Amino acid sequence: MTQPGRLRDEPGLRRLARAATALLSIAFLALVALPIYLTRYRFLRVTAPGRIGHLTIEPDTFLKRQRLGEEAGVRGVMVVAPDAGANRALLDYWRPFITIVQAPALCALLSRAYRFPFIERDIRQVAFNKTAPYIAVQRAWGNRPALLALTDRHRQEGEARLRELGVPQGAPIVCFHCREGGYSPSDEHLHAFRNCSVENYLPAAAALAAKGFRCIRMGDPSMHRLAPQEGVIDYAHLDARSDSMDVFLCAYCRFFLGSNSGLMFVASIFGTPTGSANHAPLSTVTAFFGNDVAIPKLLWSENEQRLLTFAEIMRSDIANFRFAELYRRHGLTVLQNTPEDVADLAGEMLERCEGRAVYTAADEARQARFTRLFRPGHFGYGGVNRIGRDFLRKYENLIGEPPQTFKP
């Protein structure tokens, strides 16, 4: 006989629950949020602390903005669950500048602070069909030094581990990394166009090894194993892999030869030059730092049986295509850079590191023509890195207008 009464009471119970929730929110605001606001602490909203690219570029951009005079006095806080951060060693490098909260109970409590925009700073750098905010920050930063540097202890530990891997003391190293599909299989169908074959990087590694470098292939065990090659260490498949060693290698190497993946930004935030191949969409090829060089993938039109020019790509939505399905839908094949293109890029990076890179007036003219293709709304509009010298020489015919206008 009591069941009907219980049913009639449910709306009242729901109202009571909502009122209790509202009171708890007010209590949280009064007891936690207001003191946080008054002490100038602000919670930093990161896109995905479990992805290494976001855990590098987003805090780096926030801190550089502060040093450029924005939000003076603000103290950043990042709430990162213990199992959620992409790299614990990198988090330790952020700790002198940003309060990192990882205690589970405190994470659960403080995550509620994101409900209150007045104590939050959105530092996310995901930009769809618009220019990434960090591009302007990199331009304003100019030639200032990187914020991060290896600690003496980290350097000593890393060098000792290199010797255990067979790298002679003082031998120069270059790290290289190619994005493959095993790291994040759940969303691989969205991003497969970003992948590339490590085989196309091996001739560059061989050329560097011939000059006395040890070339260290970065990544994780899901990646394709390398056949033994003189001067090449397949670190991705070694027991020596660790968060600490990942950061050390990226920061310590002479330069980082990368691809369309966030790992290269670990090198960048420590001031290590990067040469990055295989970038798509085209608008992302100028999304790096001032001492970096990059080259894009080419696009083949199945409908017209020809390569699209950079000019027509940048005049269309194709410039910002961020999902594999968009390329398929428009009959476009994304072409990887050739081994020769990657080797040329590595050669240019070595020349730059050794202070002997030469750029002719014709080279600078090609750079300027390519840069003028960018417009507001392109991901890398206003970017400060260069496009590969030899790549632009080789594909100069693609900078300008096509034989006929391409209509996606």
Salt bridges, closest charged atoms under 4 A:
GLU58 OE2 - HIS54 ND1 2.97
ASP60 OD2 - LYS64 NZ 2.96
GLU70 OE1 - ARG65 NH2 2.79
GLU71 OE2 - ARG65 NH2 3.72
GLU71 OE1 - ARG121 NE 2.09
ASP92 OD1 - ARG95 NE 2.80
GLU120 OE2 - ARG45 NE 2.67
ASP122 OD2 - ARG124 NH2 2.63
GLU157 OE2 - ARG153 NE 3.07
GLU164 OE1 - ARG161 NE 2.91
GLU180 OE2 - ARG217 NH2 3.21
ASP187 OD2 - ARG51 NH2 3.35
ASP187 OD2 - HIS191 NE2 3.97
GLU188 OE1 - ARG179 NH1 3.52
GLU199 OE2 - HIS224 NE2 3.35
ASP234 OD1 - ARG217 NH1 2.80
ASP243 OD2 - ARG88 NE 3.30
GLU304 OE1 - ARG306 NE 2.81
GLU312 OE2 - ARG306 NH1 2.83
GLU325 OE1 - ARG328 NH2 3.15
GLU325 OE2 - ARG329 NE 3.91
ASP341 OD1 - LYS394 NZ 3.08
GLU351 OE1 - ARG389 NH1 2.95
GLU354 OE1 - ARG356 NE 2.60
ASP363 OD1 - ARG366 NH2 2.79
ASP363 OD2 - ARG393 NH2 2.70
GLU364 OE2 - ARG386 NH2 3.37
ASP390 OD2 - ARG389 NH2 3.29
ASP390 OD1 - ARG393 NH1 3.50
GLU396 OE1 - ARG366 NH1 3.16
GLU396 OE2 - ARG369 NH1 3.33
GLU401 OE1 - ARG315 NH1 2.95
